[in-house]
Amino acid sequence: MSRVENTAENRAESSPTADTARHLMFDDLEKLGRILVQTGDMAHSFIQSADDMDVTCRDFSAFDPSRALPRQGRGTLDALRAVQDDILPLLAASIGPRYLGFVTGGTTPAALVGDWLASAIDQNATGPEGSVNAAVEEQVINWLCEIANLPANRFDGVLTTGATVSNLLGLVAGRQWCGEKVGVDIDADGAGALPDLQLFAASPHASMIKDMSIAGIGRNNFTKIVTLPGSEQTDIDDLKAKLDASDARGKIVIASAGTVNATDFDDLNAIADLCATYGAWLHVDAAFGMFAALDDRRAHLLAGLERADSITSDGHKWLNVPYDCGIFLTRHIGVLEKCCRAFAPYLETRADGNMYINRGVENSRRFRALPLWVSMQAYGRDGFAGIVRANCDQAADLAAWVKSHDKLELMRDPKLNVTMFTGVGSDDDNRALLDRINASGKLFLTPTIYGGRFGFRAAFSNWRTRDHDLVIIKQAIDFVL
Ligand SMILES: Cc1ncc(COP(=O)(O)O)c(C=O)c1O
């Protein structure tokens, strides 16, 4: 395609409205101070109101997704008014203290500031070329290892878009490692070069199943390990029997440190022993469970984590940094880099430091280390330990209340931050009850099936949840029972 010269003649032919529109951006640049103050005020009032607003919005009919793109804009202040009128009233207060769905972290003030700055300075965090961003990511990874009691000289990693991608990296790196042990280079020759790769998992998270599909392994193509009675924990005897019976040349064991329902932790030392015996790669999904390390009453649940070959975790869950921020740690960074490297002369650098472009799925990357760095700097290890301890206490408090309630039933004692419970009626009754609870607008819970029964999950992962929120939560549930 030939390049259009930026001559006076060509400029005269270009659309005058397009030129005017570009001038809007320069106008906005001049007004940026005022725009940022107004944005800050708007964000501040949303954040403050998240305590009292309905926790989720159930009717978005006022928003018309088919509305045509405006031909001419009117600048940022006008767009901000549209956000205020058209979007803010229809949002979930998921940053608020009673959004207990999924495993949803809030945003600490420092993380918010870090995130805003990440957008303002908009580094493409590919590597060390011309910017300190790679060194900041390296420091954050070291701090995360410190939090999880992992030796930073053995573990290295990368920040990802979330635990789903971290799990994918675990599969891809594990598969490559398995191949290399038997002289097969999957990176070069594809998954078909090791057709007898075998995966073993007892309670893989839904994201892991999706990753098996994305990685070309196949979502049904894993060996299901039995769970211990009434739990989501790996039955070690069954894992041993199935590893023993396997003659696959490549084996990956997927373990859990904090399952999404029962918050169960596998016996990682026992699994690591088996992996050593049978030459398997051990991947541990610790999306939120890794932060049990910050609670001295629960840190023992992670014994053996340091023996994992790869670990998945998340910043946007319990560390309360904004989306998106996943964490991937591994003892085999070279293997990961082999699978993820991107070669092109224009990407080469002589700068010293980690090339994060070679450690994950994305080439262009948000500077997602910055929100973590600012929040870690602002609150330190103790700040995060405070969140984890408080949320675990809240889950236990709710569980005790449920146990004492004659119309509710606790499905499992929470090991960590998720209380799973249900009503005493049928599954259909309980589906209707969950709808009523969520329609109250006072709290938000997500459904689950556990032990073949329909139930609710209350996942406490927000720094803002306080004792008086538990009072509101209990009252709201009582009111609709
Ligand atoms: C144990 C576990 N693994 C993986 C994930 C997927 O995380 P993400 O949504 O950050 O990709 C979750 C999400 O809840 C999870 O709980």
The ligand as an ORCA input file, in Angstrom:
! r2SCAN-3c Opt
* xyz 0 1
  C      -9.275    -21.708     41.700
  C      -9.500    -20.802     40.525
  N      -8.742    -20.944     39.418
  C      -8.901    -20.162     38.339
  C      -9.852    -19.164     38.327
  C     -10.016    -18.292     37.092
  O      -9.625    -16.997     37.420
  P      -9.726    -15.749     36.424
  O     -11.159    -15.404     36.393
  O      -8.874    -14.730     37.085
  O      -9.191    -16.137     35.102
  C     -10.663    -18.976     39.455
  C     -11.712    -17.947     39.478
  O     -12.525    -17.872     40.374
  C     -10.469    -19.802     40.584
  O     -11.201    -19.648     41.696
*
